[in-house]
C-alpha cells in the first residue's frame, strides 16, 4: 500500500507499507474533573480516573468502581470485561460486608446517576 503524508520538516512524503493501522487518540471525558470531584476519586496525570494497579476497576475511593472511557484507552473486548467486572463488584462488596436492604449492617449508598445530569 502506498501512503502519502506530510511532515513538518520534510514536506510531503510517499512510502510503501505492507500493513497500515490507523488509530485515533483518546482523551479523557471533557467533564472528567467534575466526575472525579462528584464521586470523590483521583485522576491520573493524563486526566483519566486513577485505578488500582492490580485491579483496574477499583478507583482511589473504596466502593467506587469504573469502566469505559473514564478508565482510559482500551480495546472493545477489554472494555466489555471491565464493564462486567464493574457491574459485579458492588454486589460482591455488599455481600462480603453483610449489607442489604433487609439486614442489619451498614446500608448501601445508592446514587442514581441516570436520573441526574452530572
PyMOL commands that set and color helices and strands:
alter all, ss='L'
color gray80, all
select helices_A, chain A and resi 32-39+76-97+113-115
alter helices_A, ss='H'
color red, helices_A
select strands_A, chain A and resi 2-7+11-16+51-52+55-59
alter strands_A, ss='S'
color yellow, strands_A
deselect
rebuild
show_as cartoon
